[in-house]
Amino acid sequence: MPSQFMNAKQTAEYLNMSVTWVYRDAPRLGLAAHRFGAGRNAKLQFKVSDVDAWARQQRLR
């Protein structure tokens, strides 16, 4: 079964963006992350289906 989540680096590669963009701009633009853990050690993960849906919404018409 393929992984349901991607980390920030995998998400950046998938979207052809920088990791900095994923952390700084993606949440502001509506790409929701899931936080696993607490405090400074928390890891952001992005659900593959959410990233795909977000990317489809960004398509120009």
PyMOL Python script that loads the backbone (N, CA, C, O; Angstrom):
from pymol import cmd

cmd.read_pdbstr("""\
ATOM      1  N   MET A   1       0.850  -1.190   0.000  1.00  0.00           N
ATOM      2  CA  MET A   1       0.000   0.000   0.000  1.00  0.00           C
ATOM      3  C   MET A   1       0.890   1.246   0.000  1.00  0.00           C
ATOM      4  O   MET A   1       1.772   1.365   0.850  1.00  0.00           O
ATOM      5  N   PRO A   2       0.677   2.169  -0.929  1.00  0.00           N
ATOM      6  CA  PRO A   2       1.508   3.367  -0.969  1.00  0.00           C
ATOM      7  C   PRO A   2       1.248   4.260   0.238  1.00  0.00           C
ATOM      8  O   PRO A   2       0.178   4.224   0.846  1.00  0.00           O
ATOM      9  N   SER A   3       2.240   5.048   0.559  1.00  0.00           N
ATOM     10  CA  SER A   3       2.134   5.956   1.696  1.00  0.00           C
ATOM     11  C   SER A   3       1.046   7.003   1.438  1.00  0.00           C
ATOM     12  O   SER A   3       0.909   7.506   0.323  1.00  0.00           O
ATOM     13  N   GLN A   4       0.286   7.319   2.469  1.00  0.00           N
ATOM     14  CA  GLN A   4      -0.772   8.316   2.350  1.00  0.00           C
ATOM     15  C   GLN A   4      -0.254   9.726   2.592  1.00  0.00           C
ATOM     16  O   GLN A   4      -0.923  10.703   2.252  1.00  0.00           O
ATOM     17  N   PHE A   5       0.937   9.837   3.179  1.00  0.00           N
ATOM     18  CA  PHE A   5       1.490  11.135   3.537  1.00  0.00           C
ATOM     19  C   PHE A   5       2.867  11.337   2.921  1.00  0.00           C
ATOM     20  O   PHE A   5       3.613  10.386   2.688  1.00  0.00           O
ATOM     21  N   MET A   6       3.183  12.609   2.664  1.00  0.00           N
ATOM     22  CA  MET A   6       4.510  12.996   2.187  1.00  0.00           C
ATOM     23  C   MET A   6       5.065  14.014   3.174  1.00  0.00           C
ATOM     24  O   MET A   6       4.320  14.822   3.728  1.00  0.00           O
ATOM     25  N   ASN A   7       6.371  13.971   3.390  1.00  0.00           N
ATOM     26  CA  ASN A   7       6.977  15.003   4.231  1.00  0.00           C
ATOM     27  C   ASN A   7       7.154  16.272   3.400  1.00  0.00           C
ATOM     28  O   ASN A   7       6.811  16.294   2.218  1.00  0.00           O
ATOM     29  N   ALA A   8       7.686  17.322   4.011  1.00  0.00           N
ATOM     30  CA  ALA A   8       7.805  18.613   3.325  1.00  0.00           C
ATOM     31  C   ALA A   8       8.717  18.517   2.106  1.00  0.00           C
ATOM     32  O   ALA A   8       8.430  19.117   1.070  1.00  0.00           O
ATOM     33  N   LYS A   9       9.810  17.770   2.218  1.00  0.00           N
ATOM     34  CA  LYS A   9      10.734  17.649   1.092  1.00  0.00           C
ATOM     35  C   LYS A   9      10.084  16.904  -0.069  1.00  0.00           C
ATOM     36  O   LYS A   9      10.223  17.313  -1.222  1.00  0.00           O
ATOM     37  N   GLN A  10       9.386  15.830   0.219  1.00  0.00           N
ATOM     38  CA  GLN A  10       8.705  15.074  -0.828  1.00  0.00           C
ATOM     39  C   GLN A  10       7.612  15.921  -1.484  1.00  0.00           C
ATOM     40  O   GLN A  10       7.421  15.872  -2.699  1.00  0.00           O
ATOM     41  N   THR A  11       6.903  16.694  -0.667  1.00  0.00           N
ATOM     42  CA  THR A  11       5.850  17.563  -1.192  1.00  0.00           C
ATOM     43  C   THR A  11       6.444  18.627  -2.107  1.00  0.00           C
ATOM     44  O   THR A  11       5.893  18.914  -3.170  1.00  0.00           O
ATOM     45  N   ALA A  12       7.563  19.210  -1.698  1.00  0.00           N
ATOM     46  CA  ALA A  12       8.228  20.221  -2.523  1.00  0.00           C
ATOM     47  C   ALA A  12       8.654  19.635  -3.862  1.00  0.00           C
ATOM     48  O   ALA A  12       8.472  20.269  -4.902  1.00  0.00           O
ATOM     49  N   GLU A  13       9.219  18.431  -3.845  1.00  0.00           N
ATOM     50  CA  GLU A  13       9.624  17.785  -5.088  1.00  0.00           C
ATOM     51  C   GLU A  13       8.410  17.467  -5.960  1.00  0.00           C
ATOM     52  O   GLU A  13       8.451  17.648  -7.177  1.00  0.00           O
ATOM     53  N   TYR A  14       7.347  17.001  -5.346  1.00  0.00           N
ATOM     54  CA  TYR A  14       6.122  16.643  -6.067  1.00  0.00           C
ATOM     55  C   TYR A  14       5.531  17.858  -6.781  1.00  0.00           C
ATOM     56  O   TYR A  14       5.043  17.749  -7.906  1.00  0.00           O
ATOM     57  N   LEU A  15       5.580  19.023  -6.113  1.00  0.00           N
ATOM     58  CA  LEU A  15       5.008  20.249  -6.678  1.00  0.00           C
ATOM     59  C   LEU A  15       6.034  21.070  -7.451  1.00  0.00           C
ATOM     60  O   LEU A  15       5.698  22.114  -8.010  1.00  0.00           O
ATOM     61  N   ASN A  16       7.284  20.605  -7.488  1.00  0.00           N
ATOM     62  CA  ASN A  16       8.373  21.338  -8.136  1.00  0.00           C
ATOM     63  C   ASN A  16       8.546  22.732  -7.532  1.00  0.00           C
ATOM     64  O   ASN A  16       8.689  23.721  -8.250  1.00  0.00           O
ATOM     65  N   MET A  17       8.531  22.789  -6.216  1.00  0.00           N
ATOM     66  CA  MET A  17       8.713  24.022  -5.462  1.00  0.00           C
ATOM     67  C   MET A  17       9.833  23.805  -4.452  1.00  0.00           C
ATOM     68  O   MET A  17      10.332  22.689  -4.311  1.00  0.00           O
ATOM     69  N   SER A  18      10.231  24.861  -3.752  1.00  0.00           N
ATOM     70  CA  SER A  18      11.270  24.728  -2.732  1.00  0.00           C
ATOM     71  C   SER A  18      10.650  24.291  -1.409  1.00  0.00           C
ATOM     72  O   SER A  18       9.454  24.468  -1.179  1.00  0.00           O
ATOM     73  N   VAL A  19      11.483  23.719  -0.548  1.00  0.00           N
ATOM     74  CA  VAL A  19      11.023  23.327   0.781  1.00  0.00           C
ATOM     75  C   VAL A  19      10.605  24.569   1.565  1.00  0.00           C
ATOM     76  O   VAL A  19       9.633  24.521   2.320  1.00  0.00           O
ATOM     77  N   THR A  20      11.319  25.670   1.397  1.00  0.00           N
ATOM     78  CA  THR A  20      10.961  26.927   2.062  1.00  0.00           C
ATOM     79  C   THR A  20       9.559  27.355   1.664  1.00  0.00           C
ATOM     80  O   THR A  20       8.786  27.806   2.508  1.00  0.00           O
ATOM     81  N   TRP A  21       9.223  27.218   0.389  1.00  0.00           N
ATOM     82  CA  TRP A  21       7.882  27.571  -0.074  1.00  0.00           C
ATOM     83  C   TRP A  21       6.842  26.708   0.624  1.00  0.00           C
ATOM     84  O   TRP A  21       5.793  27.207   1.030  1.00  0.00           O
ATOM     85  N   VAL A  22       7.126  25.415   0.767  1.00  0.00           N
ATOM     86  CA  VAL A  22       6.171  24.498   1.402  1.00  0.00           C
ATOM     87  C   VAL A  22       5.898  24.933   2.837  1.00  0.00           C
ATOM     88  O   VAL A  22       4.747  24.936   3.273  1.00  0.00           O
ATOM     89  N   TYR A  23       6.940  25.298   3.574  1.00  0.00           N
ATOM     90  CA  TYR A  23       6.753  25.707   4.969  1.00  0.00           C
ATOM     91  C   TYR A  23       6.121  27.093   5.089  1.00  0.00           C
ATOM     92  O   TYR A  23       5.245  27.300   5.929  1.00  0.00           O
ATOM     93  N   ARG A  24       6.553  28.040   4.261  1.00  0.00           N
ATOM     94  CA  ARG A  24       6.139  29.429   4.426  1.00  0.00           C
ATOM     95  C   ARG A  24       4.849  29.772   3.683  1.00  0.00           C
ATOM     96  O   ARG A  24       3.949  30.383   4.259  1.00  0.00           O
ATOM     97  N   ASP A  25       4.754  29.388   2.423  1.00  0.00           N
ATOM     98  CA  ASP A  25       3.663  29.877   1.581  1.00  0.00           C
ATOM     99  C   ASP A  25       2.509  28.907   1.386  1.00  0.00           C
ATOM    100  O   ASP A  25       1.366  29.338   1.229  1.00  0.00           O
ATOM    101  N   ALA A  26       2.781  27.614   1.393  1.00  0.00           N
ATOM    102  CA  ALA A  26       1.719  26.644   1.127  1.00  0.00           C
ATOM    103  C   ALA A  26       0.548  26.765   2.099  1.00  0.00           C
ATOM    104  O   ALA A  26      -0.600  26.775   1.655  1.00  0.00           O
ATOM    105  N   PRO A  27       0.793  26.859   3.418  1.00  0.00           N
ATOM    106  CA  PRO A  27      -0.365  26.996   4.321  1.00  0.00           C
ATOM    107  C   PRO A  27      -1.167  28.284   4.066  1.00  0.00           C
ATOM    108  O   PRO A  27      -2.393  28.292   4.178  1.00  0.00           O
ATOM    109  N   ARG A  28      -0.476  29.346   3.730  1.00  0.00           N
ATOM    110  CA  ARG A  28      -1.146  30.617   3.452  1.00  0.00           C
ATOM    111  C   ARG A  28      -2.013  30.519   2.202  1.00  0.00           C
ATOM    112  O   ARG A  28      -3.018  31.221   2.082  1.00  0.00           O
ATOM    113  N   LEU A  29      -1.625  29.652   1.275  1.00  0.00           N
ATOM    114  CA  LEU A  29      -2.359  29.484   0.023  1.00  0.00           C
ATOM    115  C   LEU A  29      -3.387  28.363   0.086  1.00  0.00           C
ATOM    116  O   LEU A  29      -4.018  28.043  -0.921  1.00  0.00           O
ATOM    117  N   GLY A  30      -3.559  27.767   1.259  1.00  0.00           N
ATOM    118  CA  GLY A  30      -4.628  26.799   1.436  1.00  0.00           C
ATOM    119  C   GLY A  30      -4.226  25.344   1.403  1.00  0.00           C
ATOM    120  O   GLY A  30      -5.098  24.476   1.445  1.00  0.00           O
ATOM    121  N   LEU A  31      -2.945  25.040   1.330  1.00  0.00           N
ATOM    122  CA  LEU A  31      -2.491  23.646   1.347  1.00  0.00           C
ATOM    123  C   LEU A  31      -2.275  23.240   2.801  1.00  0.00           C
ATOM    124  O   LEU A  31      -1.288  23.627   3.426  1.00  0.00           O
ATOM    125  N   ALA A  32      -3.200  22.465   3.324  1.00  0.00           N
ATOM    126  CA  ALA A  32      -3.189  22.114   4.742  1.00  0.00           C
ATOM    127  C   ALA A  32      -2.186  21.017   5.043  1.00  0.00           C
ATOM    128  O   ALA A  32      -2.058  20.048   4.294  1.00  0.00           O
ATOM    129  N   ALA A  33      -1.478  21.183   6.146  1.00  0.00           N
ATOM    130  CA  ALA A  33      -0.511  20.182   6.611  1.00  0.00           C
ATOM    131  C   ALA A  33      -1.055  19.514   7.864  1.00  0.00           C
ATOM    132  O   ALA A  33      -1.887  20.075   8.577  1.00  0.00           O
ATOM    133  N   HIS A  34      -0.573  18.319   8.113  1.00  0.00           N
ATOM    134  CA  HIS A  34      -0.887  17.598   9.344  1.00  0.00           C
ATOM    135  C   HIS A  34       0.372  17.617  10.197  1.00  0.00           C
ATOM    136  O   HIS A  34       1.463  17.336   9.702  1.00  0.00           O
ATOM    137  N   ARG A  35       0.229  17.947  11.475  1.00  0.00           N
ATOM    138  CA  ARG A  35       1.369  18.019  12.377  1.00  0.00           C
ATOM    139  C   ARG A  35       1.418  16.749  13.212  1.00  0.00           C
ATOM    140  O   ARG A  35       0.457  16.401  13.898  1.00  0.00           O
ATOM    141  N   PHE A  36       2.550  16.065  13.144  1.00  0.00           N
ATOM    142  CA  PHE A  36       2.773  14.865  13.942  1.00  0.00           C
ATOM    143  C   PHE A  36       3.845  15.176  14.966  1.00  0.00           C
ATOM    144  O   PHE A  36       4.971  15.514  14.601  1.00  0.00           O
ATOM    145  N   GLY A  37       3.512  15.066  16.243  1.00  0.00           N
ATOM    146  CA  GLY A  37       4.434  15.398  17.314  1.00  0.00           C
ATOM    147  C   GLY A  37       4.105  16.754  17.893  1.00  0.00           C
ATOM    148  O   GLY A  37       3.128  17.394  17.504  1.00  0.00           O
ATOM    149  N   ALA A  38       4.937  17.185  18.832  1.00  0.00           N
ATOM    150  CA  ALA A  38       4.685  18.453  19.505  1.00  0.00           C
ATOM    151  C   ALA A  38       5.977  19.265  19.583  1.00  0.00           C
ATOM    152  O   ALA A  38       7.080  18.719  19.549  1.00  0.00           O
ATOM    153  N   GLY A  39       5.810  20.566  19.689  1.00  0.00           N
ATOM    154  CA  GLY A  39       6.951  21.451  19.879  1.00  0.00           C
ATOM    155  C   GLY A  39       7.871  21.506  18.679  1.00  0.00           C
ATOM    156  O   GLY A  39       7.437  21.381  17.534  1.00  0.00           O
ATOM    157  N   ARG A  40       9.158  21.697  18.961  1.00  0.00           N
ATOM    158  CA  ARG A  40      10.162  21.845  17.905  1.00  0.00           C
ATOM    159  C   ARG A  40      10.391  20.561  17.114  1.00  0.00           C
ATOM    160  O   ARG A  40      10.885  20.602  15.987  1.00  0.00           O
ATOM    161  N   ASN A  41      10.034  19.430  17.699  1.00  0.00           N
ATOM    162  CA  ASN A  41      10.243  18.157  17.023  1.00  0.00           C
ATOM    163  C   ASN A  41       9.058  17.725  16.173  1.00  0.00           C
ATOM    164  O   ASN A  41       9.071  16.635  15.601  1.00  0.00           O
ATOM    165  N   ALA A  42       8.049  18.557  16.085  1.00  0.00           N
ATOM    166  CA  ALA A  42       6.873  18.216  15.286  1.00  0.00           C
ATOM    167  C   ALA A  42       7.258  18.124  13.808  1.00  0.00           C
ATOM    168  O   ALA A  42       8.076  18.902  13.316  1.00  0.00           O
ATOM    169  N   LYS A  43       6.667  17.181  13.127  1.00  0.00           N
ATOM    170  CA  LYS A  43       6.913  16.983  11.702  1.00  0.00           C
ATOM    171  C   LYS A  43       5.648  17.318  10.926  1.00  0.00           C
ATOM    172  O   LYS A  43       4.554  16.885  11.286  1.00  0.00           O
ATOM    173  N   LEU A  44       5.805  18.088   9.864  1.00  0.00           N
ATOM    174  CA  LEU A  44       4.675  18.384   8.994  1.00  0.00           C
ATOM    175  C   LEU A  44       4.597  17.315   7.919  1.00  0.00           C
ATOM    176  O   LEU A  44       5.600  16.959   7.301  1.00  0.00           O
ATOM    177  N   GLN A  45       3.407  16.816   7.711  1.00  0.00           N
ATOM    178  CA  GLN A  45       3.147  15.823   6.674  1.00  0.00           C
ATOM    179  C   GLN A  45       1.960  16.318   5.854  1.00  0.00           C
ATOM    180  O   GLN A  45       1.047  16.954   6.379  1.00  0.00           O
ATOM    181  N   PHE A  46       1.990  16.021   4.583  1.00  0.00           N
ATOM    182  CA  PHE A  46       0.919  16.437   3.684  1.00  0.00           C
ATOM    183  C   PHE A  46       0.278  15.197   3.099  1.00  0.00           C
ATOM    184  O   PHE A  46       0.970  14.317   2.588  1.00  0.00           O
ATOM    185  N   LYS A  47      -1.040  15.122   3.172  1.00  0.00           N
ATOM    186  CA  LYS A  47      -1.769  13.987   2.629  1.00  0.00           C
ATOM    187  C   LYS A  47      -1.738  14.088   1.103  1.00  0.00           C
ATOM    188  O   LYS A  47      -2.034  15.141   0.538  1.00  0.00           O
ATOM    189  N   VAL A  48      -1.383  13.003   0.450  1.00  0.00           N
ATOM    190  CA  VAL A  48      -1.227  12.987  -1.002  1.00  0.00           C
ATOM    191  C   VAL A  48      -2.507  13.432  -1.693  1.00  0.00           C
ATOM    192  O   VAL A  48      -2.456  14.221  -2.637  1.00  0.00           O
ATOM    193  N   SER A  49      -3.645  12.941  -1.243  1.00  0.00           N
ATOM    194  CA  SER A  49      -4.916  13.316  -1.878  1.00  0.00           C
ATOM    195  C   SER A  49      -5.215  14.806  -1.703  1.00  0.00           C
ATOM    196  O   SER A  49      -5.803  15.425  -2.590  1.00  0.00           O
ATOM    197  N   ASP A  50      -4.813  15.391  -0.559  1.00  0.00           N
ATOM    198  CA  ASP A  50      -5.002  16.831  -0.337  1.00  0.00           C
ATOM    199  C   ASP A  50      -4.124  17.646  -1.282  1.00  0.00           C
ATOM    200  O   ASP A  50      -4.562  18.659  -1.827  1.00  0.00           O
ATOM    201  N   VAL A  51      -2.889  17.202  -1.472  1.00  0.00           N
ATOM    202  CA  VAL A  51      -1.973  17.907  -2.377  1.00  0.00           C
ATOM    203  C   VAL A  51      -2.501  17.838  -3.806  1.00  0.00           C
ATOM    204  O   VAL A  51      -2.479  18.839  -4.523  1.00  0.00           O
ATOM    205  N   ASP A  52      -2.970  16.682  -4.222  1.00  0.00           N
ATOM    206  CA  ASP A  52      -3.535  16.542  -5.574  1.00  0.00           C
ATOM    207  C   ASP A  52      -4.758  17.444  -5.761  1.00  0.00           C
ATOM    208  O   ASP A  52      -4.887  18.116  -6.785  1.00  0.00           O
ATOM    209  N   ALA A  53      -5.646  17.455  -4.778  1.00  0.00           N
ATOM    210  CA  ALA A  53      -6.848  18.287  -4.866  1.00  0.00           C
ATOM    211  C   ALA A  53      -6.474  19.764  -4.899  1.00  0.00           C
ATOM    212  O   ALA A  53      -7.066  20.532  -5.657  1.00  0.00           O
ATOM    213  N   TRP A  54      -5.501  20.172  -4.087  1.00  0.00           N
ATOM    214  CA  TRP A  54      -5.058  21.562  -4.051  1.00  0.00           C
ATOM    215  C   TRP A  54      -4.466  21.952  -5.411  1.00  0.00           C
ATOM    216  O   TRP A  54      -4.744  23.032  -5.931  1.00  0.00           O
ATOM    217  N   ALA A  55      -3.656  21.068  -5.971  1.00  0.00           N
ATOM    218  CA  ALA A  55      -3.029  21.362  -7.265  1.00  0.00           C
ATOM    219  C   ALA A  55      -4.077  21.510  -8.365  1.00  0.00           C
ATOM    220  O   ALA A  55      -3.945  22.377  -9.228  1.00  0.00           O
ATOM    221  N   ARG A  56      -5.111  20.677  -8.344  1.00  0.00           N
ATOM    222  CA  ARG A  56      -6.185  20.799  -9.348  1.00  0.00           C
ATOM    223  C   ARG A  56      -6.904  22.137  -9.215  1.00  0.00           C
ATOM    224  O   ARG A  56      -7.312  22.718 -10.221  1.00  0.00           O
ATOM    225  N   GLN A  57      -7.065  22.634  -7.994  1.00  0.00           N
ATOM    226  CA  GLN A  57      -7.741  23.922  -7.789  1.00  0.00           C
ATOM    227  C   GLN A  57      -6.910  25.085  -8.301  1.00  0.00           C
ATOM    228  O   GLN A  57      -7.455  26.149  -8.597  1.00  0.00           O
ATOM    229  N   GLN A  58      -5.592  24.902  -8.410  1.00  0.00           N
ATOM    230  CA  GLN A  58      -4.709  25.988  -8.847  1.00  0.00           C
ATOM    231  C   GLN A  58      -4.655  26.115 -10.363  1.00  0.00           C
ATOM    232  O   GLN A  58      -4.059  27.056 -10.885  1.00  0.00           O
ATOM    233  N   ARG A  59      -5.261  25.194 -11.059  1.00  0.00           N
ATOM    234  CA  ARG A  59      -5.216  25.192 -12.523  1.00  0.00           C
ATOM    235  C   ARG A  59      -5.869  26.456 -13.086  1.00  0.00           C
ATOM    236  O   ARG A  59      -6.934  26.867 -12.626  1.00  0.00           O
ATOM    237  N   LEU A  60      -5.240  27.055 -14.062  1.00  0.00           N
ATOM    238  CA  LEU A  60      -5.806  28.224 -14.736  1.00  0.00           C
ATOM    239  C   LEU A  60      -6.857  27.773 -15.732  1.00  0.00           C
ATOM    240  O   LEU A  60      -6.733  26.711 -16.342  1.00  0.00           O
ATOM    241  N   ARG A  61      -7.867  28.567 -15.890  1.00  0.00           N
ATOM    242  CA  ARG A  61      -8.947  28.217 -16.829  1.00  0.00           C
ATOM    243  C   ARG A  61      -8.859  28.990 -18.081  1.00  0.00           C
ATOM    244  O   ARG A  61      -9.689  28.816 -18.974  1.00  0.00           O
TER     245      ARG A  61
END
""", "prot")
cmd.dss("prot")
cmd.show_as("cartoon", "prot")
cmd.util.cbc("prot")
cmd.orient("prot")
